[in-house]
Structures are given as structure tokens and as C-alpha cells.
Amino acid sequence: MLRVSCPILLTKYPFDTQTCNIKLHAYGGLRLNLIASDDVRYAAIKTDATGVVSQFELTGVDIQASFQEYQLNSTDCVFFLQKCKYNLDGCLFRRFPDCHLSDDCQQCTKTVGQCKIEPNGCLQGQTSTNGYTTVEVRLQMSRRLSSYAFRLFLPSAFVVTASYLQLWLPLHTPVLAGRASLGITGFLTIIVHGSGVGAVYWV
């Protein structure tokens, strides 16, 4: 069991996509050989979509196996590369009262996705003993925008619309307080949203 923490980039928040890389190295003559298969029983990576609780959505998994010599200037020899695309909306937004009695739930607990094998002509990792093999798993995730529509987009649109109302208020002394409050509210809302980005967990 591995507990992995991946740093995320918030440059395009909340329209960001993240990639989490996991590398496993095999030393001492051990070879990490993967079998290309779309069958759930033999697939190298299976995902339990019913156990995903996150603000991100898993959109794809790339599996790469390569051979690396012990020399410093040698290049990686990739002898296995598989790219899988996921569409898990049907599993994440459904409620299964009893998973053992539902075929759809059984498929969601072990999801493989639509995989494509990229051919390669590297056979060095299967014959050479002067190096080690590495299996790299890249998890591709995109942020869900459903919750941000109510927490970020709609309040911002409302505040911007309310700020424009001060342009139609008359320039009388009793109304100046209302004009100032509408203008300040817009700036305060932007500051609150900016501080909320910094409070997001970085793992």
C-alpha cells in the first residue's frame, strides 16, 4: 500500500488539470514486466471509482515501463507504454445500496477505461542485466467545476452586476454611502476569493 502526495499547480485555478507521477524502481535483477490487456482480471491498473472522494476527477492513467542502464549518460529504453482514458461520471454520481447485487457497481469498483497500447521496438530491458527497470504511473486529473459554480462564479457575477448599479445612482449626498458600499463590496469579494486560493491544500 502506497500513500502518495503530489504537488499541484494553481496557475489556472479553478480550470486546472493536474498530473501525479509515481515511479517504482526494481533493482537486484528484478524485472517489472507488464501485460497489455483490456480485461479487468489482467489489467495492470484498476480504479475503484466508487471510492473516489475528491474535488478532482480522474480522466486518464498512463503506464510506462522503461529500462535504465547504470551509466549516467544513458537514455531510458521504453519497452511498454499504455494510455487509458476514463469517463467515471456514471459511477461517481450514482448511489448503490448494495454493490454485491448490482452489475453496474461491480464494473465501477474495477474500472480499466479505454486503453491504447503504443508500440515500440525496445527490447533492451528484456535482455540486458546491466541496469534496472522502472514502472511509472501518471495520474491525470481535472478539477470539478460544479461546486465552484455556486461558490465562486455566481457570487462574482452578482457582485459585478451590483457594482454597475452605482453608475445609475444619482449624485446626491444621501446616496453617496450606497455608491461607496457597492464599490467596496466588489473589491472585498475579490480579496476573499484570492485568499481562498491560497487556503487550498497543496497535496
Summary of the structure (lengths in Angstrom):
residues: 203
radius of gyration: 25.3
end to end distance: 17.9
largest distance: 87.0
contacts: 487
relative contact order: 0.20
helix: 34%
strand: 26%
